[in-house]
Amino acid sequence: MLTSYHKEQDSQAHILVIRLSAMGDVAMTVPVLRTFRSTYPDVKITVLTRKFFEPIFSGIDNLEVYYADVNGRHKGIFGLSKLSKELRGLGITAVADLHNVLRSNVLKKFFLLRSLKVGQIDKGRPEKKALTRTKNKEFKQLKSTHERYADVFEKLGFPINISTHVFPEKVTLTPEILEITQNSTKKWLGIAPFAQYESKTYPLELMVEVIEKLNEQNDYEIFLFGGGKKEIDILNNLESKYENVINVAGTLSFENELKLIGNLDTMLSMDSGNAHLAAMYGVPTVTLWGVTHPFAGFMPFGQPIERTILPNLAKYDQIPTSIYGNKVPEGYEKVMHTIKPEMVVEVISNL
């Protein structure tokens, strides 16, 4: 229990949390920030991120989002100088840099000049390099990104234990969502078939087989998630072919998409942002992996390893070949073809 002295200190504290991108990394901050909030209820939090990501932080008390306009008024060194002045005007007392990129490092220097304490994430680059190298690979589980985020707050004098995290209650569905779902009494299954890189995207023809088999069972209402015109066109085509398939992409706002995700019974995703969006609500999340691997620390929060489906690692023993999927050795272009649709359907059915 916090003493009255600590409560007074906490009520005066105001931590700026920096995490500008990408969506999955931003989503991974949520369980950490929820734990922080339950541990230090009187400490104010301001999250510096992109405007589009604001709904991700919905439901966390005493938290505000400040938009970084990195392509407009906060662009370049002078824009970041302006941004640092704006943020100092909020009464910031400490900074938790959960990003550690060029922009946040420039901001860090401005804050240090004003004697603000800055804690910065250790991304573990040397051990990640050892995990992904071809020769003398050190194949072992690394610290999770969630743990690395928590470490930053400990550096600032606010230790937290993310194992105590409590998921929120499911949110009420909006009329827009109800119109799409028609209050279906089937199991609600989300499928997010895309990722940033082809190397960790399940081949479309195999994903079609998965959807076809699940559709035939008639036990699931299947909601497809994606973004961008090309992806939406593909998902619309899939929706037209199967009775129990509904394409959500391009039909709901991001805020409503999150509310729907939070009400799913299960999510099937690549090693990508949608996996982390589902996991932050405690939704059972099945993930398909290509040339990346959970050992790098990007497992969806609170998900057991049994919900990860990996390629044939005996055949492709250089996996992980990279942390983000942007490096594919010759001969590793089709690693995900070793994941059979029947295997995916079985894991989902067992859930």
C-alpha positions as CSV (number, residue, x, y, z in Angstrom):
1,M,0.0,0.0,0.0
2,L,1.3,3.5,-0.8
3,T,2.0,5.8,2.1
4,S,0.4,9.3,2.2
5,Y,3.9,10.7,1.4
6,H,4.1,8.5,-1.7
7,K,0.6,9.4,-2.7
8,E,1.4,13.1,-2.5
9,Q,4.6,12.5,-4.6
10,D,2.6,10.5,-7.1
11,S,-0.1,13.2,-7.4
12,Q,2.6,15.6,-8.5
13,A,4.2,13.3,-11.0
14,H,3.3,13.5,-14.7
15,I,5.0,11.0,-17.0
16,L,5.3,11.5,-20.8
17,V,5.3,8.2,-22.6
18,I,6.7,8.2,-26.1
19,R,5.7,5.6,-28.6
20,L,5.0,7.0,-32.1
21,S,4.7,3.7,-34.2
22,A,4.1,1.0,-35.3
23,M,0.5,-0.1,-34.5
24,G,1.5,-3.4,-32.9
25,D,4.3,-1.8,-30.8
26,V,1.8,0.9,-29.6
27,A,-0.8,-1.8,-28.7
28,M,1.9,-3.6,-26.6
29,T,2.2,-0.5,-24.4
30,V,-1.5,-0.9,-23.2
31,P,-1.1,-3.8,-20.7
32,V,2.0,-2.1,-19.3
33,L,0.1,1.2,-18.9
34,R,-2.9,-0.5,-17.4
35,T,-0.6,-2.1,-14.8
36,F,1.1,1.2,-14.2
37,R,-2.2,2.8,-13.6
38,S,-3.4,0.2,-11.1
39,T,0.0,0.5,-9.3
40,Y,0.2,4.3,-9.3
41,P,-3.4,5.6,-9.7
42,D,-2.4,9.2,-8.9
43,V,0.4,9.6,-11.5
44,K,-0.8,11.4,-14.6
45,I,0.2,9.9,-18.0
46,T,0.5,11.6,-21.3
47,V,1.2,9.4,-24.3
48,L,2.9,11.0,-27.3
49,T,1.8,9.1,-30.4
50,R,0.0,9.5,-33.7
51,K,-3.5,10.8,-33.7
52,F,-4.8,7.6,-35.4
53,F,-3.7,5.5,-32.4
54,E,-5.7,7.4,-29.8
55,P,-8.5,4.8,-29.5
56,I,-6.0,2.2,-28.5
57,F,-5.7,3.9,-25.1
58,S,-9.4,4.2,-24.5
59,G,-10.5,3.1,-21.0
60,I,-7.2,3.9,-19.2
61,D,-7.9,6.5,-16.5
62,N,-5.9,9.6,-16.0
63,L,-4.3,9.2,-19.4
64,E,-4.2,11.8,-22.2
65,V,-2.9,11.5,-25.7
66,Y,-0.8,14.2,-27.3
67,Y,-0.5,14.1,-31.1
68,A,2.8,14.1,-32.8
69,D,2.4,15.7,-36.2
70,V,5.7,14.4,-37.5
71,N,4.9,15.2,-41.1
72,G,3.6,18.8,-40.3
73,R,4.4,21.2,-37.6
74,H,6.6,18.8,-35.7
75,K,8.7,17.8,-38.7
76,G,12.5,18.1,-38.5
77,I,14.8,19.4,-35.8
78,F,12.9,22.7,-35.5
79,G,9.6,21.0,-35.3
80,L,10.8,18.6,-32.6
81,S,12.1,21.6,-30.7
82,K,8.7,23.1,-30.9
83,L,7.1,19.9,-29.8
84,S,9.4,19.6,-26.7
85,K,8.3,23.1,-25.7
86,E,4.7,22.2,-26.1
87,L,5.2,19.1,-24.0
88,R,7.1,20.9,-21.2
89,G,4.2,23.3,-21.0
90,L,2.0,20.3,-19.9
91,G,3.9,20.0,-16.6
92,I,5.9,16.9,-17.5
93,T,8.1,15.7,-14.6
94,A,9.7,12.6,-16.3
95,V,9.9,10.9,-19.7
96,A,9.5,7.2,-20.6
97,D,10.8,6.7,-24.1
98,L,9.4,3.4,-25.2
99,H,10.5,4.0,-28.8
100,N,14.3,4.9,-28.9
101,V,14.5,6.1,-32.5
102,L,16.0,9.2,-34.0
103,R,13.0,11.4,-33.2
104,S,12.7,10.4,-29.6
105,N,16.5,10.7,-29.2
106,V,16.3,14.3,-30.4
107,L,13.5,15.0,-28.0
108,K,15.5,13.3,-25.2
109,K,18.3,15.8,-25.7
110,F,15.8,18.7,-25.4
111,F,14.4,17.3,-22.2
112,L,17.8,16.6,-20.6
113,L,18.7,20.2,-21.3
114,R,15.7,21.1,-19.1
115,S,16.9,18.7,-16.4
116,L,14.0,16.3,-17.0
117,K,14.6,12.6,-16.1
118,V,14.4,10.4,-19.1
119,G,14.1,6.6,-19.1
120,Q,14.7,4.9,-22.4
121,I,14.0,1.4,-23.7
122,D,16.8,-1.0,-24.1
123,K,15.8,-2.8,-27.3
124,G,18.4,-5.6,-26.7
125,R,20.0,-5.2,-30.1
126,P,23.1,-7.4,-29.4
127,E,21.0,-10.4,-28.3
128,K,18.6,-9.9,-31.1
129,K,21.5,-9.9,-33.5
130,A,22.8,-13.1,-32.0
131,L,19.3,-14.7,-32.3
132,T,19.0,-13.8,-36.1
133,R,22.5,-14.4,-37.3
134,T,23.3,-17.4,-39.6
135,K,26.4,-18.7,-37.8
136,N,26.7,-19.3,-34.1
137,K,23.0,-18.5,-33.6
138,E,22.0,-18.1,-30.0
139,F,18.5,-19.6,-30.2
140,K,16.8,-18.7,-26.9
141,Q,13.9,-16.8,-25.5
142,L,14.7,-13.1,-25.1
143,K,13.0,-10.6,-22.8
144,S,9.6,-9.6,-24.1
145,T,8.8,-6.1,-25.4
146,H,6.3,-5.7,-22.6
147,E,9.0,-6.4,-20.0
148,R,11.3,-4.0,-21.8
149,Y,8.6,-1.3,-21.5
150,A,8.2,-2.1,-17.8
151,D,11.9,-1.7,-17.3
152,V,11.7,1.9,-18.5
153,F,9.3,2.8,-15.7
154,E,11.5,1.1,-13.2
155,K,14.4,3.3,-14.3
156,L,12.2,6.3,-13.5
157,G,11.5,5.0,-10.0
158,F,8.1,3.4,-10.8
159,P,8.6,-0.4,-10.7
160,I,5.6,-2.4,-12.0
161,N,4.8,-6.1,-12.1
162,I,3.0,-6.9,-15.4
163,S,2.1,-10.3,-14.2
164,T,-0.5,-8.6,-12.0
165,H,-2.2,-7.1,-15.1
166,V,-6.1,-7.3,-15.2
167,F,-8.0,-7.2,-18.5
168,P,-10.9,-4.8,-18.7
169,E,-14.6,-5.8,-19.1
170,K,-15.8,-6.2,-22.7
171,V,-17.1,-2.9,-24.1
172,T,-20.6,-2.4,-25.3
173,L,-21.1,-2.8,-29.0
174,T,-22.2,0.3,-31.0
175,P,-25.2,0.3,-33.4
176,E,-22.7,0.3,-36.3
177,I,-21.1,-2.9,-35.0
178,L,-24.5,-4.5,-34.3
179,E,-25.6,-3.8,-37.8
180,I,-22.7,-5.7,-39.2
181,T,-22.8,-8.6,-36.7
182,Q,-26.6,-8.9,-36.6
183,N,-26.0,-10.1,-33.0
184,S,-24.9,-13.5,-34.3
185,T,-25.0,-16.2,-31.6
186,K,-22.2,-18.1,-33.3
187,K,-18.6,-18.0,-32.1
188,W,-17.0,-14.7,-33.3
189,L,-13.7,-15.4,-35.0
190,G,-11.5,-12.6,-36.3
191,I,-9.0,-13.3,-39.1
192,A,-6.3,-10.8,-40.0
193,P,-4.6,-12.4,-43.0
194,F,-2.0,-9.7,-43.8
195,A,1.3,-8.5,-42.4
196,Q,3.8,-5.8,-43.4
197,Y,6.1,-8.3,-45.1
198,E,5.3,-11.2,-47.4
199,S,7.8,-13.3,-45.5
200,K,5.4,-13.5,-42.5
201,T,2.1,-13.5,-44.4
202,Y,0.4,-16.8,-44.8
203,P,-0.1,-17.6,-48.5
204,L,-3.5,-16.4,-49.6
205,E,-4.4,-19.7,-51.3
206,L,-3.8,-21.5,-48.0
207,M,-5.7,-18.9,-46.0
208,V,-8.6,-19.5,-48.4
209,E,-8.5,-23.2,-47.5
210,V,-8.6,-22.3,-43.7
211,I,-11.6,-20.0,-44.2
212,E,-13.4,-22.5,-46.4
213,K,-13.0,-25.3,-43.8
214,L,-14.1,-23.0,-40.9
215,N,-17.0,-21.7,-43.0
216,E,-18.2,-25.3,-43.6
217,Q,-18.3,-26.0,-39.9
218,N,-21.0,-23.4,-39.6
219,D,-20.0,-22.7,-36.0
220,Y,-18.3,-19.4,-36.6
221,E,-19.1,-15.8,-37.7
222,I,-15.9,-14.9,-39.4
223,F,-14.8,-11.3,-39.4
224,L,-12.0,-10.2,-41.8
225,F,-9.6,-7.4,-40.9
226,G,-7.2,-5.5,-43.1
227,G,-6.5,-2.1,-44.6
228,G,-5.7,-0.4,-47.9
229,K,-7.5,-0.8,-51.2
230,K,-5.8,-3.9,-52.3
231,E,-6.4,-5.8,-49.1
232,I,-10.0,-4.6,-48.9
233,D,-10.6,-5.8,-52.5
234,I,-9.3,-9.3,-51.6
235,L,-11.4,-9.4,-48.4
236,N,-14.5,-8.3,-50.2
237,N,-14.0,-11.1,-52.7
238,L,-13.7,-13.6,-49.9
239,E,-16.8,-12.3,-48.2
240,S,-18.8,-12.8,-51.4
241,K,-17.9,-16.5,-51.6
242,Y,-18.8,-17.7,-48.1
243,E,-22.0,-17.5,-46.1
244,N,-20.3,-17.0,-42.6
245,V,-17.7,-14.5,-43.7
246,I,-18.0,-10.7,-43.1
247,N,-15.4,-8.2,-44.2
248,V,-14.9,-5.4,-41.6
249,A,-12.1,-3.6,-43.4
250,G,-13.2,-0.3,-44.8
251,T,-16.7,-0.5,-43.2
252,L,-16.0,0.5,-39.5
253,S,-14.0,3.3,-37.9
254,F,-10.8,2.3,-36.2
255,E,-12.5,2.9,-32.8
256,N,-15.3,0.6,-33.7
257,E,-12.9,-2.0,-35.1
258,L,-11.2,-2.1,-31.7
259,K,-14.6,-2.6,-29.9
260,L,-15.4,-5.5,-32.2
261,I,-11.9,-7.0,-31.7
262,G,-12.4,-6.8,-28.0
263,N,-15.6,-8.8,-28.2
264,L,-14.2,-11.6,-30.4
265,D,-14.0,-15.2,-29.1
266,T,-10.8,-15.8,-31.0
267,M,-8.4,-14.0,-33.3
268,L,-6.3,-15.5,-36.0
269,S,-3.4,-13.2,-37.1
270,M,0.0,-13.1,-38.5
271,D,3.0,-11.8,-36.4
272,S,1.5,-8.4,-36.9
273,G,-0.4,-5.5,-35.2
274,N,-3.9,-7.2,-35.1
275,A,-2.5,-9.9,-32.9
276,H,-1.4,-7.3,-30.3
277,L,-4.7,-5.4,-30.6
278,A,-6.7,-8.6,-29.8
279,A,-4.3,-9.7,-27.1
280,M,-4.6,-6.4,-25.2
281,Y,-8.2,-7.2,-24.7
282,G,-7.5,-10.8,-23.5
283,V,-8.9,-12.4,-26.6
284,P,-7.4,-15.8,-27.3
285,T,-5.1,-15.1,-30.2
286,V,-3.6,-17.7,-32.6
287,T,-0.6,-16.4,-34.5
288,L,1.1,-17.7,-37.7
289,W,4.8,-17.1,-38.0
290,G,7.1,-17.0,-41.0
291,V,10.8,-16.0,-40.9
292,T,10.3,-14.3,-37.5
293,H,10.0,-16.1,-34.2
294,P,8.4,-15.5,-30.7
295,F,11.8,-15.8,-29.1
296,A,12.5,-12.2,-30.3
297,G,10.1,-10.9,-27.7
298,F,7.0,-10.0,-29.7
299,M,4.6,-12.7,-28.5
300,P,1.1,-11.2,-28.0
301,F,0.5,-10.4,-24.4
302,G,-0.7,-13.1,-22.1
303,Q,-0.9,-15.8,-24.9
304,P,0.5,-19.3,-24.3
305,I,3.1,-20.7,-26.7
306,E,0.5,-23.3,-27.8
307,R,-1.3,-20.6,-29.7
308,T,1.7,-20.0,-32.0
309,I,2.0,-22.0,-35.2
310,L,5.5,-22.1,-36.6
311,P,6.9,-23.3,-39.9
312,N,9.0,-26.5,-40.1
313,L,12.1,-25.3,-38.1
314,A,14.0,-28.5,-38.8
315,K,13.9,-27.8,-42.5
316,Y,14.4,-24.0,-42.0
317,D,16.9,-23.9,-39.2
318,Q,18.0,-20.3,-39.8
319,I,14.6,-19.0,-38.5
320,P,14.4,-16.3,-37.2
321,T,16.2,-14.7,-40.1
322,S,15.3,-11.2,-38.9
323,I,13.3,-9.5,-36.1
324,Y,10.7,-7.8,-38.3
325,G,10.6,-10.1,-41.3
326,N,12.5,-7.8,-43.7
327,K,15.4,-10.2,-44.3
328,V,14.7,-13.4,-46.2
329,P,17.6,-15.7,-47.1
330,E,17.6,-17.5,-50.5
331,G,15.4,-20.6,-50.2
332,Y,13.3,-19.2,-47.3
333,E,10.6,-17.5,-49.5
334,K,8.0,-20.3,-48.9
335,V,8.6,-21.2,-45.2
336,M,4.9,-20.7,-44.4
337,H,3.8,-23.3,-46.9
338,T,4.9,-25.9,-44.3
339,I,2.0,-24.7,-42.1
340,K,-0.9,-26.8,-43.2
341,P,-4.5,-25.4,-43.2
342,E,-5.7,-28.4,-41.3
343,M,-3.2,-27.5,-38.5
344,V,-4.6,-24.0,-38.3
345,V,-8.2,-25.1,-38.2
346,E,-7.4,-27.7,-35.5
347,V,-5.8,-25.1,-33.1
348,I,-8.8,-22.8,-33.6
349,S,-11.3,-25.6,-33.1
350,N,-9.6,-26.6,-29.9
351,L,-10.0,-23.1,-28.5
